[in-house]
Amino acid sequence: MTTMTDTSVREFKMPDVGEGLTEAEILKWYVQPGDTVTDGQVVCEVETAKAAVELPIPYDGVVRELHFPEGTTVDVGTSIIAVAVAGGAAPVPVEEAAPAKPAAAPRGEPKPAPAKTQGRTPVLVGYGVAESSTKRRPRKGVPAVAAPAEETLYGATALQGIQGELNGHGAVLQQRPLAKPPVRKLAKDLGVDLATVTPSGPDGIITREDVHAAATPASVEAPVPAAVPVQAPAPVVSYDGARETRIPIKGVRKATAAAMVGSAFTAPHVTEFVTIDVTRTLKLVEELKQAPENYGMQGLRVNPLLLIAKALLVAIRRNPDINASWDEASQEIVVKHYVNLGIAAATPRGLIVPNIKDAHAKTLPQLAESLGELVSTAKEGRTSPAAMQGGTVTITNVGVFGIDTGTPILNPGESAILAVGAIRLQPWVHKGKVKPRQVTTLALSFDHRLVDGELGSKVLGDVAAILEQPKRLITWA
């Protein structure tokens, strides 16, 4: 029989289950609100960068709330479950009020549960109450008795007195050694019984070194998981102010760096290349410049980038699945029915990628006007945050720097980016003869999670075909 004081809610926090790791993912809950839990009962399984670990609750009570669903990554130290307990402590057995010498249970009968002590010892969060450092192993099939709080706190000397009192009955205290899950796994791999290990860590916690020291010669030969390498202190970096300049990483540069690192290590990039003759495209550019009134281009800036942008838009219309994004949270591919065309622009503040909203719906003169405004605004440093959000596909013109081509990194959230190399006069086979022609190389990088090689090749092939024969802008549009 037990008595309970008024209940209070205890918050169980995510412990450091990986020796320095800062977060863990909740893989599975073994309890639900309303379930009764006992001290040491496993309530969930979590996964860190190193291993999957089961977490025991360190007190008795009733589950009040699960703060996070399965699949959520939680920082160490964040409460993950609320448990209603009796007065913030475990149930107090009435029998403890008048201790009596226990009688041995007949052999073969079920072993009664260990009695709870009124006083509780300090706990290692997530791993139950602190135990004694006694190295005696528990005997099976005998009843366990409660130890007064003082004996539990002060260790083996007091416990020996209790065990002496139980002499002749075969009863011993059952203690669960304190150790983190990785240490428990190491002991299991080495065949070491943690009950036989003398702890050297703070508050009686068993460390990896303790387990290795207790391993038998046969166990030492077993595979030993690699120890976590100790990070060496960072070397002192000397700085010569007369020969070096240090620039704080902030603003556009910091945001660009974070975006590029995130993109490079999130989306699997594939880049394809094609070298083409763009002589006819350059002739069309000259015609538009010389007689802009014939094409509605008065007062507008005309250059090869304008026709390249239009060629990409036509290729996207012919292959719409490339204009998409990968939604990791909902596990969906989102196909966009609009094109916000990004143009990478080098500015004094760093690289920015503003985009032309609804570029797919613009005529060539409208596209030229939007492109001119985008470039001038970027150079003046007046690009708004809204202009750099919501892009779907991007063009980067590395050719303006005399570069033949590159392998561009995707703008975060986009599926493709087209790099345009320098246009050079080169020997080219034209109509069966080698002639000097205007040649450039295009490179298309795409997210291979949602764009297969066939689709990427079709888009790049369409862009190349249009720039080789720009009249296709009319026939394909």
N, C-alpha and C positions, 0 to 999 in steps of 0.2 A: 504494500500500500504506500502511496506517495501523496504528498500534499504540495500544492502549487500556490505560489504567491501571485499577485497581480501581474499580468503579462506585460511585456514591453517588446519593442521591435529592435532586433539586432541586424545590422547591415554587414553582409559578408563581402569583402572586397577581393578583387582579382589579385592573387599573390604573384610574386616573381617566381614563376615556375621554370625559368630557364637560365638562372644564374646571370642576371644582368639584362635580360631582354625586357623591353618596355611595353610589350603588348602581346595579346594572345587572342585567338579566334575561338568562340564558343561553337564546338562541333555538335554537341548533343546534350539536352537536358534529360536527366533521369527522374526528375520530380516536377510536380506542377503545383500551382497555388492550392492550398488546402491539404496537401500531403503532410504527414507527420515525419519528421526526420530525427535521427539520433546522432549523438556525438561520434564522428568518424565515418558517417555514412557518405558514400560518394553521391554527389548531387549533379555533377556535370562532367563532361569531357571537353578539354580545350586543346588547341594546337598552337604551338609556337613555331618559330623558324627552325627549331631543332627536333621537336617530337610532339606526340599527342600525350596528354597527361590527364588523369582523372583527379578531380578535386573533391576532398572530403569536407563536410561541414564541421566546424569545431564546437558545436553546441546542440542541445536538444530543443525541439520546438515544432511549430507548424509553419509551413511555407506561406508567407503573406503575398509575395510578389516576385516575379522574375523580371528583372529590369531590362534585359536584352534578349531578343530572339536568337535562335540558332543561326549561325552564319555571320554573326556580328563580331567585328574585331574590337576589343576593349583594352584600354590602357591599364597597365598595372596600377593598383591602388584605387580603381573605380569600383564602386559597389555594384555587384551583379545580382544579388538575391537578398530579399528581406525575409527574416524569420521571426515570428512571434514566440518569445521565450518567457519562461516564468520568472518574473522579476529580474530579467536580464541574466538569469543563471539557469542551470539545469535543475530538474526536479530533485527534491530533497527527500530521501527515504526516511520514513518515520522511525524505522527500526534503529537508525543511527543515534536516536536520542538516548537509548540505553544499550550500549554495546554489550554483546554477550559472546562468549566463546562459541564459535560455530562448530557444528557437527559435520563430520565427513558424509558426503552423499554416497549412497550405495553405488558400486561400480555398475556401469551400463546405463544408468539413468542420465537424462539430458542434463547438461551443465547449466546451472542458473546463471543469468546475466550478472556481470559485475555490478556491485552496488555503487551508486554515485556518492561522492563525498560532498559535504556541504560547502567546503571551501574549494575554489578552483584555482589552478595554478596558471602562471603566465603561459600563453600559447603562441606558437608560430603560426601566423595567420594562414588558415587554409589547411593545416595539418594536425589539428586536434590538440589536446592538452599536453603539456610537457611531462615527460616520463622520467623515472629514475634512471641513473646510469648503471644499475645492477646488471651483471652479465649472465645471471642465471636464466636459463631458457624455461619458458612455461611448460608445465606438464599437462598432457591432454586428459580429458575425462574427469577432472576434479573441479569442485566449485571454487569460484574466486570470491574474495572478500574485500570489503572497502578498507582503505587505509586512511587514517585521520589526515587532515590537510597538512599538519606539521610534518608527519613522516614523509608525505609525498614531496614536500618542499625541501626537506633536508637530506634526502637521499638514502644511500644504502645502509647506513648504520641503523636508522630507525626501522627500515624495512626488515633487516635481519632480526630485530626484536620481535616484529610481528610474525615472521616466519618461524621463529623459535616457539612462539605461542601456539602455532599451528602444527608443531611437531607431532607426528603420529597420525595426522589426518590427511597428509599428502597434499595440502592446499598451498598454493603459492600465488603471489601477486602476478597478474598478467599486465605487462607494460609494453607499449608500442613505441619503439625508438623514434626519435625525432630525426627526420631526414627529408630533404627535398626530393621530388619525383625523379630528377635525373640521377641522384645519388642512389635512390632505391633501385633504379634500373641497372646501374653499374653493379650494385651488390648482387642483383639477380643474375647478371651476365657472368660474374666471377664466382657464383655459388657461395657467397658469403651471407651468413645469417646475421642480420643487423642486431639481433639481441645479444650477440657475442662481441660486438664492436664497442670499444670505449670511445665516446665522443670527445672531440677536442675543440669543437666550435662553440660560439657563444650560446648560452642558455642550454647547453647539453645537446647541440645539434651535431649530427654525424656528417663529416665532410668526405670528399672524394679521397683525400689522403688517408683518412681513418680506414676506409674500406680497403684501399690498396695495402695498407699495413696489416690488416687482418686476414688478407687472402692467403690461402694455403699454397704451397709450391705448385700443386696441380692447377689451382685456380689461376695462378699467375700466367700459366701458359695459354689460358683462354684469351680470345680476342678482347682487347681492351679498347673501348671507345676513346677516340682521340680527345685529350683534354682541351678545354677551351684555351686558345692561346692568349697569353697575357700581353696586352697591348703596350708596346714600348712607349715611353714618354716622347712627345713630339720634340724633334730636334729644335734647338734654338736657332732661329733664322736671323742672320745678320742683315742689316739694312744700311746701305751706303747712300745717304741722301744726296750726295753729289753725283752719283752714277745711276740711281734708280728713282723711279717715280711710282708711288702707290696710289691707285685710284679705288675708292670705295665701291663695292659692288652694290648698286642700288638702282632704283627707278627702272627704266626700260631695259637696261642690261641685265638686271637681276631677274626681271619677269621673263625676258627672252631665254635666259639660261635655264630657268626652272621649266619653262614650256618645252624647250628642246630636249632636255634630259628626260622629262616625262614622256614625250612623244617617242624618242628613240628607244626607250626601254619598256614601252607599252605596246606600240603597234609594230608588228613584224614588217619591216620595210623591204620592198623589192624595187629595183630600178632597172628600167629598160632604156636602150639608146637607139637612135636612128640618125644617120647622116643624110642630108637631103640637099637638093638643088633648089634654092629659093630665088633664082634670077627673075622669074616672072612676078613673084610677089614684090620685089624691089621696084620693078617697072611699074606695077600698079600704084605703089606708094608715090612714085614720081608723078604719075598722071593725076592722082588726087591732089597733090601739092600744086601742080601747075594750073589745073582748072577746077578749083574747089567748088565753084558755083554750079558746075555740071552734076555734082553729086551731093549738093546740100551741105558742103563742108566749109563754107565760108567762116573765117575766123577761128577755125578749129585746128588743133595740132594733129598732124598726120605723121606717123612713123611706123616702122615694121611691127612694133609691139601691138599696135591697134589691130592689125590684120591677124597677128598670132592669137590675140585674145578672141577675136571673132571666130577664128578657126577652131579654137578649143571649145567655144560655146556650141558650135555646130556639131562637133564630135560628141559632146555630152548629150545633145538632143538625140543623136543617133544611137547612143549607148547610155541610157539614163541610169542604169544600175551603178555606174561609177560615182555618181553624185549622191553619196550616202555617208553615213557615220555608224560607228559601232557603239551601241549602248551597253556597257558592261553591267550596269546595275540591273537593268531589266532583261538582259540577254536577248537583245533585239538588234536587227539591222534596220536603220532608219533611212529610207530612200527619200531624198528631198525632191520636191517637184518645182523647185526654184533654184537658181544659181546665184549665190553671192560670191562674185569673183574677186579673190584676194590678189593684190599686187604687192610683192615684197619691195619695200623702199628703204634705201640706205639714207639715214638722216644723221645730223650731228649728234643726236641723242642716242643713236643706235638703230638697229634694224627693226622696222615695224611693218605690219602687214594689214593695212586697211583694205576694205573690200567694197566693191561696187554692188549695191543692193539690187536684186532682181535684174542682173545683167542679161539674163536669158531673154528678157522681153524688150531689150533696147535695139533700136536700129543702129546702123553703123555710125551716123552722125551723133546720135544720143550716147553711144558707147564712147566715142571720141571726146565728147564734152565731159562725161563723167570721169574718164581716165585723166584728162587734163586737170580737172579740179582735184582729183585724188593726189596726183603727183605734186602739184603746187602747194596744196595744204600740208602735205607731209614734209616738204622741204622747209616750209615756214614754221614747222613745229606746232601746227594748229590742229592736228588730227585728234578728233574726239575719241573717247573710249568706245562709244557706240559704233563708230566706224570700223573698229578693229574686232568687233564681236559678230558672231553668226556666220563666218565665212564657210563655204562648202568646198571650194577648189581654189588653188593658188597658182600664180605664175611668178617665177623668179627669173629675172633677166641678168644672168651673170656675164653675158656677152658684152655689156657696156664697159666691163673692166678688162676686156681683151681675153677672157677665159673661154676655152673651147666648150667645156661642159662641166657637170658636177653631179653629185648624188645628193640631191636636196632632202632635208628632213621634213616630214609632214608637219603642217601646222596642226596643233592639237585639235581634235574633233573633226578633222577633215580626212578624206580618203585618198586624195591624190594631189600632187604638185608637179608642175611642168617647169623644167629648167631650160632656158634658151641660151645657147652658146653664141660666141662671136661669129659674125658673118664675114667670111673671107673669100677672096678671089683665088680659086684653086683649079687645077686641071681636073676636068670632069668629062666622062664619056657622054656626049649629047648627040643624038641622032647618028650613032655609029662612029663618031669622030671625037677625038680628044680636044676639048675646047676649054678656055678659061670661063668658069661659071662661079656665081655667088653661092657659096656652100656654108651650111651651118649644121650643128649637131643638137638634137633635142634629147632630153632625158626626162622620163616620166617615172617618178617614185609613187608607189601606191601601197595601201594597207592590205597585206596579203590575207588578213582574216576575212575580208569581205570582197576583195577584188582578186579574181583568179588571173593567171597569166594570159588566158585567152581574152578576157575583157580588157585588161590593161593594154595588150597588144593591139586590139581593135581601136581603142581610143587613140593611142599614139600613131597608129597607121593612118587613121582618118585625118589627124592634124597634119601629118606629113604630106598626105595626098592633096589636101587643100592648099598648103603653102607651095607645093610644086605646081599645081594648077589652080590658081585662085578663082578661076571662073566657077569652080565647084561651090563657092560661097553662094552662087545664084542657084545652081541646079540642085544642090543638097539642102539649101535653106527652105 
